Amino acid sequence: TYQADIARREDRARLLEVVLRDFGWIDLLVNNAGVAPLARKDILETGEESYDRLMAINVKGPFFLTQAVANFWLSKSQELHSREPKPKIVTVSSVSAYAPGLNRGEYCISKAALSMLTPLFAIRLAEHGINVYEIRPGVVKTDMTSVVTAKYDQMIADGLTPIPRWGTPEDVGRAVAAIAEGRFPFSTGEVFNVDGGFHIRRL
């Protein structure tokens, strides 16, 4: 385990340096760092401090870490060409990328921006055999959602999701593992919804 603040350029550089020092190669990059707002506030009261913090950690960090890792791979073109399986990139976003929450607008904006990372890098890296994916979790039981447990318990009971339960970190982890195992070799830029069916539109 290596600790780093991916919002900071020097930490990203150090993280990449120590991983390559100890392992020499990167097979899989999973962008899973993310934070919630400092406080849940109506969008008319959102503060710049909370906004800047979320954009730095949730968007800037993953973008430039992905850029750095991709540039490492491309700098080792001979090894990249000969290696099988090829490396992969997974970014964990959120249904908040498209489902607005008026009391955490800065979070939704950050996740919407983060979702564009996948098609951008998917197009750029496809010719090099590097596939890029997005996992989009729904309501997942974590420390971040613990403050709204009662709210989501009721929403799930009222039919928020066709699969009537909370998601778990293990649900997300299984999706990452399936990608890591190379089960989608002819897919890139793909969004995998791990949301209990929340994304399905119904009449």
C-alpha positions in Angstrom: 0.0 0.0 0.0 1.3 3.5 -0.9 -0.4 6.6 0.4 -0.7 9.6 -1.9 -3.0 12.6 -2.4 -3.8 12.3 -6.1 -4.9 15.9 -6.3 -1.2 16.9 -5.8 1.2 16.7 -8.8 4.1 15.7 -6.6 2.2 12.9 -4.9 1.1 11.5 -8.3 4.7 11.5 -9.5 5.9 9.8 -6.3 3.2 7.2 -6.4 4.1 6.2 -9.9 7.8 6.2 -9.1 7.5 3.9 -6.1 5.1 1.5 -7.8 7.5 1.2 -10.8 10.5 0.9 -8.5 8.9 -2.1 -6.6 7.1 -3.8 -9.5 8.5 -2.5 -12.7 5.2 -2.6 -14.5 1.5 -1.6 -14.2 -1.1 -4.1 -15.4 -4.2 -2.3 -14.2 -5.0 1.3 -13.2 -8.2 1.7 -11.1 -9.3 5.3 -10.5 -11.4 4.9 -7.4 -10.4 8.0 -5.3 -13.3 10.2 -4.5 -14.8 12.4 -1.8 -18.2 13.8 -1.0 -18.9 17.5 -0.4 -17.7 19.1 2.8 -21.4 19.5 3.6 -24.6 18.7 1.8 -26.0 22.1 0.7 -28.5 23.4 -1.8 -26.8 24.3 -5.1 -27.6 28.0 -4.3 -25.4 27.7 -1.3 -22.5 25.6 -2.6 -19.2 27.0 -1.6 -16.1 27.4 -3.7 -13.9 25.5 -1.2 -16.0 22.4 -1.5 -16.3 22.7 -5.2 -12.5 23.1 -5.7 -11.8 20.2 -3.4 -14.1 17.9 -5.3 -12.8 18.9 -8.7 -9.2 18.4 -7.6 -9.6 15.0 -6.1 -12.5 13.5 -8.1 -11.5 14.9 -11.6 -8.1 16.4 -11.8 -6.3 13.6 -9.9 -7.7 10.7 -11.9 -7.2 12.6 -15.2 -3.5 13.4 -14.6 -2.8 10.0 -13.0 -4.3 8.3 -16.0 -2.2 10.5 -18.3 1.0 9.7 -16.4 0.4 5.9 -16.4 -0.6 6.0 -20.1 2.5 7.9 -21.0 4.6 5.3 -19.1 3.0 2.5 -21.1 3.6 4.3 -24.4 7.2 5.0 -23.4 7.7 1.3 -23.2 6.3 0.5 -26.6 8.3 -2.7 -27.2 7.3 -4.2 -23.8 3.8 -3.0 -24.3 3.6 -4.7 -27.7 4.9 -8.0 -26.4 3.0 -8.2 -23.2 -0.2 -10.2 -22.9 -2.6 -9.5 -21.5 -2.5 -5.8 -22.3 -2.9 -3.3 -19.4 -6.3 -1.8 -18.7 -7.8 1.3 -17.1 -10.9 1.3 -15.0 -12.6 4.5 -13.6 -15.2 4.2 -10.9 -17.7 7.1 -11.3 -21.3 7.2 -10.0 -24.9 7.4 -11.1 -24.5 11.0 -9.9 -22.9 11.6 -13.3 -26.4 11.9 -14.7 -28.8 11.8 -11.8 -28.8 15.3 -10.2 -28.7 15.7 -6.4 -29.6 19.3 -5.6 -27.9 19.2 -2.2 -24.5 18.0 -3.6 -24.3 19.7 -7.0 -20.5 19.9 -6.9 -20.3 16.1 -6.5 -22.6 15.5 -9.4 -20.6 17.9 -11.6 -17.3 16.2 -10.7 -18.7 12.8 -11.5 -20.2 14.0 -14.8 -16.7 15.4 -15.8 -15.0 12.2 -14.6 -17.3 10.1 -16.9 -15.7 11.8 -19.9 -12.3 10.4 -19.0 -13.2 6.9 -20.2 -14.2 7.7 -23.8 -11.3 10.1 -24.2 -8.6 7.7 -23.1 -10.5 4.7 -24.8 -10.1 6.4 -28.2 -6.6 7.6 -27.6 -5.2 4.3 -26.4 -7.2 1.7 -28.4 -4.5 1.5 -31.2 -2.1 0.4 -28.5 -4.3 -2.4 -27.2 -5.1 -0.6 -24.0 -8.9 -0.9 -23.1 -10.6 1.7 -20.9 -13.8 1.1 -18.9 -16.1 3.0 -16.5 -17.9 1.4 -13.6 -20.9 3.4 -12.5 -22.1 2.4 -9.0 -25.5 3.3 -7.7 -26.5 3.5 -4.0 -23.6 1.7 -2.3 -23.3 1.2 1.5 -20.1 3.0 2.4 -18.9 5.6 4.9 -19.9 8.3 2.4 -23.6 7.2 2.3 -23.9 6.4 6.0 -25.2 9.9 6.7 -28.2 9.2 4.4 -29.0 5.6 5.3 -32.5 6.2 6.4 -33.3 8.2 3.3 -32.0 5.5 0.9 -33.5 2.7 2.9 -36.9 4.3 2.3 -36.2 5.0 -1.4 -35.2 1.4 -2.0 -38.3 0.2 -0.2 -40.3 2.5 -2.4 -38.9 0.9 -5.6 -35.9 3.1 -6.4 -34.1 0.1 -8.0 -35.4 -3.0 -9.6 -33.0 -5.1 -7.5 -34.4 -4.0 -4.0 -31.2 -3.7 -1.9 -28.2 -1.5 -1.3 -25.1 -2.1 -3.4 -21.9 -3.2 -1.7 -18.3 -2.5 -2.3 -18.0 -6.1 -3.2 -20.4 -5.6 -6.0 -18.2 -3.0 -7.5 -15.1 -5.0 -6.8 -16.5 -8.0 -8.7 -17.0 -5.7 -11.8 -13.4 -4.5 -11.5 -12.2 -8.1 -11.2 -14.1 -9.2 -14.3 -12.3 -6.4 -16.3 -9.0 -7.2 -14.8 -9.4 -10.8 -15.8 -9.7 -9.7 -19.4 -13.3 -10.9 -20.0 -14.2 -8.0 -22.3 -11.4 -8.0 -24.9 -13.6 -6.5 -27.7 -15.0 -3.7 -25.5 -13.6 -0.3 -24.7 -15.1 3.0 -23.6 -17.8 0.8 -22.0 -19.9 1.8 -19.0 -20.8 -1.0 -16.6 -23.7 0.0 -14.4 -23.5 -1.6 -10.9 -26.6 0.1 -9.7 -29.3 -2.5 -9.1 -31.0 -1.4 -12.4 -31.3 2.2 -11.3 -30.4 3.4 -14.8 -33.4 1.6 -16.5 -36.0 4.0 -17.5 -39.6 3.0 -16.6 -43.1 4.2 -17.4 
